[in-house]
């Protein structure tokens, strides 16, 4: 069931990416980097071959290069995601043959990126990728001193420059905007929907605050003993991880009953353990977060 869910989510993600490319980017000659952007440029030079066909061929070549130069470490899920995307693009382009949704370049960019970033984020969340320029970046990373991030940036910028050269400066600027926004949306999908709050509470009212976290919020906590550097007085540091709503409730409680508590908060995008990646239950009295 877990594997089936992963592949269903990868398929939905690939579908969203394909819809974004075929309904918003290709008709408006906007390419937010990647193999699809290269396919769009090749289609403008040799229009007899469809964009989806170029994507299929390019992905095939890149995977062959990957297996030769990098070994077979990409995994079946990445192969599945890559060729699912290529196949869905082909079906949309050659079977459904949709009309252009909008000719407004800004609207096409924003709506396309919303779908593209969401789809890629869903694929990345299943520990897969759509291949393409990821493979080129990995090859550059292996045979040069360039990091993965720098390699990806160079490739995407190169595609943006080529778009500007073939389709004009305006579309090149939109491609650059799309490339930037795509990273923002992906980061939000991958991490933002799981965002939690790491909370450190420094207080002398250990039992009362602990009781609220454990009994009311039903979250675990770790308690440290501390000493004020200036006052020299003993106190306690209570560490816990909460959802945004739970943190708001905790903040209201502290403001009302213990306004002298010192609280620091940071956001985290991934939490593993009881109540987060495992089913939530009332914390036990012992353990790391007990």
Buried (B, 14 or more C-beta within 10 A) or exposed (E): EEEEEBBEBBBBBBBBBBBBBBBBBBBBBBBBBBBBBBBBBBBBEEEEEBBBBBBBBBBBEBBEBBEEEBEEEBEEBBBBBBBBBBBBBBBBBEEEEEEEBBEEBEEBBBBBBBBBBBBBBBBBBBEBBBBBBBBBBBBBBEEEEBEEEBBBBBBBBBBBEBBBEBBEEEBBBBBBBBBBBBBEBBBBBBBBEBBBBBBBBBBBBBEBBBEBBBEEBEBBBEBEEEEEEEEEEEBBBBBBBBBEEBBEBBBEBBEEEBEEBEBEEEEEEEBEEBBBEEEEEEBEEEEEBE
